[in-house]
């Protein structure tokens, strides 16, 4: 995967903007915006999209003169749309082997730990991921980063759900022994089902990941660069940090600037 430094990126942006047609056709290109039900990153409340990622994307698209609706969908459906059509923005997502050939990524917009959680009263201790294979079922949600990471590590004793809240319930009702989830979302997901953080314990960190805005293959490079340029401005001005702290408290915001272009296959 190709990473572009931002001293070079600035020159590239300027060059591309200079070459844009004068009628603004590229700037006018509209993106379809899709995300998942994954609070506090993205969710719906009374039919209105909410969350850190939703606020961030709305601020960015307003800067770019776009006012498209954000579609909050089950992750598998959102991913299917974004991986099969041009001009789709999917958020928030990590970078994986399969995704490298399907998306261009800008960010990061958040950092998180993908971890295994057990019930608080479970005496289990996990020192190596291999131990999970014989310890009991792991609740994951379909096409999630956690599900993919576990499968790649040979952990196949997975119970797959369509929504992360289902996996959390399965853990609390002892239908699975482990729940695989990103730490950023655990508190909010538990609150949604009437539980609290004290009801679970983190027993193993599978991976530490960065999350990005992903643009589907076929989206104009100029459009991707225009979004990255506005995200960079937000980070440099402090607006991004204020938004991040509003949603994630004292967790440090990722302030580096990265862009990764899809791999040609």
PyMOL commands that set and color helices and strands:
alter all, ss='L'
color gray80, all
select helices_A, chain A and resi 6-19+52-63+75-84+99-101+129-134+145-152+164-172+183-192+197-199+221-237+239-248
alter helices_A, ss='H'
color red, helices_A
select strands_A, chain A and resi 2-3+32-36+43-45+48-50+70-73+88-93+103-119+138-141+158-161+178-182+200-216+258-261
alter strands_A, ss='S'
color yellow, strands_A
deselect
rebuild
show_as cartoon
